[in-house]
Amino acid sequence: VWLERLGLAEHAAAKPRRLSGGQAQRVALARALATHPRLLLLDEPLAALDARTRLEVRAQLRHHLADFEAVAVLVTHDPLDAMVLADHLVVVEDGHVVQAGAPSHIARRPRTDYIAHLVGLNLYRGRAAGHTVRLDDGPSITTTEELTGPVFVAFPPSAVTLHRDRPTGSSARNVWHCEVAGLETHGDQIRADLTGELPLAADLTALAAAELGLHPGATVWATVKAAQTHAYRD
């Protein structure tokens, strides 16, 4: 049954040496799930799979783990696997637990630069006084939240708008002068790595990047609306 669920029924009689790395990985999954264990340890269960098979097996594994009545512990370096397969995350950096909680909570409120990178957010630390957060090593960020004391501020690269010249008449409360440090393809977008007043990542279309004439060393103005930031307590 498990071989069928994982797309391996036609290989049921195959010798182990005849299986590809991905097929062998799925056999290991089937063998583990077939015993109905009380504790299931999955160590990088999708690591050896190609992109298409990984997508299919991830969906199947998510379905089976949802019905799994015992405890399953998943170890992975892939943030998508963690977010899709787990209902509780424990993030370990340099041998220390740095954050734990529901995937949605961690994705919205990362507490380290590493986690922010995994979930795709720009993250800063500072001290709030009302709607203004003075960063520890940079300028201020205006937010919609009204807080006091040490806080984090996060916003996605998609919230950043780039301009050749300092914008006038913009509704964005946050404006910084930056320099393009690098450009790379990010899905169907271009991700710009910016330095300057506030180091940050910005996503824009290839057309927008061309119209702005972006290249390493180019200077731009970056804006972010207060409503697109998220401040939360340290």
N, C-alpha and C positions, 0 to 999 in steps of 0.2 A: 504493500500500500504506500509506504513512504517513498519507495523508489519511483512509483508512478507520480506521486505528488511533486517530486523534485525533478521530473522529466528524465528518469534514468531506467525506466522499465525495459527498454530495448537493450540495455547493457547489463541486465541482471546476471547473465552467465559469463560476462567478460572477466578476463584475468586483470588483476590490479595494474600490471605493467602496460595493459592496453588502454588504460584510461588517461585522459588528459588531466592536467593539474586541476582544472575547474571541475571536471567530473569526479575526480577523487575527493575534492572538497565537499561536493554535494553528497557523495556516498558517506562521508564522515558525519555530515549533518543528519542524514537518514538513519544511520546506525545509532546516533545519540538519541534522537527523538523516538525511535521505535521501542526503546526500553522503558518508556514512561518514567523517567527518573524523578526523584524528589528534589534534586539539585542539578541544574544543567549549567555547565561552564562552557561558554562559547568564546574562544580566543581567536580573534580576527577571522570569523567564519566566512566572510565574503572576499577575503584578500586575494585569493588566487583566481577569481572569476573574471571573465571579460565583461565589458560594460553592459552588453545586452543581457547576458546570463545573470549578472549581478543585480540588475533591475528586477528581473523575474523572481530570483531566489529571495531577494530582500522582501518583496511583497508577500511571497509564500511564508517566509519566516515570521514576518509581522503577524500574519493571520494565525499561524500556529502558536506563537508566543502569547497572543491575546487570549487563547483558550487554555494555555498552560497553567495548571492549577498549583504547581510547585514554584520554586524560586529559580530564576534564570539570571546568570551573571554574564554579561557581555563585555569583552575587552576589545576595544577598537581605537584606531587612530583616525578613523573616518568620521567627521562630524555628521554627515548625512545618515550613516548607519546608526549613530548614537541617537540622533533626533527622531528617526523613524521607528527604531526598534525598542527603545527604552521608555519606561514611564517614570524612571528616577535616574538622574545622572550624578556621578561622582567624578569630578575632573581632578586629575593628578598632574602636577607639574614638579619636576625635579624631586620626585619621591614624596611630595607633600600634597594633601588634599587642599585645594584652593577654593573650591565651590561645590555645593551639592544642592540638588533640588529638581523640580520638574523641568523637562526640556524647555517648555514655553517660558518659564521664569528665567532660566539661565540665558536663553536666546534674547530675552528682552532686557535683562539686567546683568550683563557680564561684569566680573569684578577684577579681571586681569587682562592685560594686552593680548595674551595668548588666546583666551576665550573669545575676546572681541574679534580677533582675526578669524577664528573658526566660524563665528556666526555672522561675519561680514559687517561689523560696525566700527566706526571711529569712536574711540573711548578716551576720556580725559578725566582727571581728578582735580578738584578745586574746592573752594569754600564759598558757599552760597550766602547771599544776603538778599532776601526777596526773590526777584526774578533774575538776578544777576549772579553768575558764578565766576569768580576770579580763579583762573587756573593756577596750579602750583608753579608752573614754569612757562607761562604764556599769557595771552590776553584774556579778556572776559568773554563769556558766552551768555546770551540772553535766552531764557527758557520760559515756558508757560507755567511751569511748576513754581510755587513760592515756598522756598525752603531756607533753612538756616543751618550753618555749620558745614562739616566735611561732606562732600557729595561726589558722585560720578555723573558725568554727562555723556550721552551717547547719541549718535545719529548715523544713518546709513549713507554710504557713498552716493546713492541715488538722490539724496536730499540736497546735494551740493550743486549749485549752478555756477558756471564759470563765465567770466566776462573779460574782454580785452582791456577795457577801461573801467575805472571805478564807476559803478552804477549810480545813477541819479533817479530819484523817484521810485526806487524799489521798495516793496513792502518788507523785504528781508531785514531783520534787526541785526543780523550778524554778518559783518563784512571784513574780509582779511586779504591782505596783499601776499601773494604766494609766487613761488617759482616751481616750474615743472621739473621734477627730478627724474621721472621716467614714465613711460607709457607701455601698456600691455593689453592684449586682447583678453576680455573677461566675458565669456559667453558671446552674446551678440552686441556687447558694449565695449567701449574703450575705457580702461581704468587708468586714471592719471594719479601718479604719486606726487604729492605736493609738499614742498618745504616752505619755510618763511615764518610769518607771524604765527601760524598755526599749522603744524604738520598734519596732513589729512589725505584721505583717498577720495577721489571723485569719479563717478561713472557718468559717461556721456556717449552719445552715438558717434559712429565714425564720421558722419556728415558734420556734426557739431565740432568734432575735433579738427576736421579739415578747415571748416569755416573760421575757427579761432586761430588756425595756424600753429597748433600745439606741437612742441618739440622740446626735448630736454634743454633746459636753460631759459625757456620762454617765461615771461612774467604774466600773471593773470590776477584777476580779482575773484575771490570765491565768496559766495553768499549762501546762507542757510537761514530759513525762516525759523523763528522761535517755536512755532507749532510742530516743526519736524524734528526737534530735539527732545530728548527724554532725560530728565534729571532725577536721581534717586539717591537715597542716603548711603553714605560709606559704611 
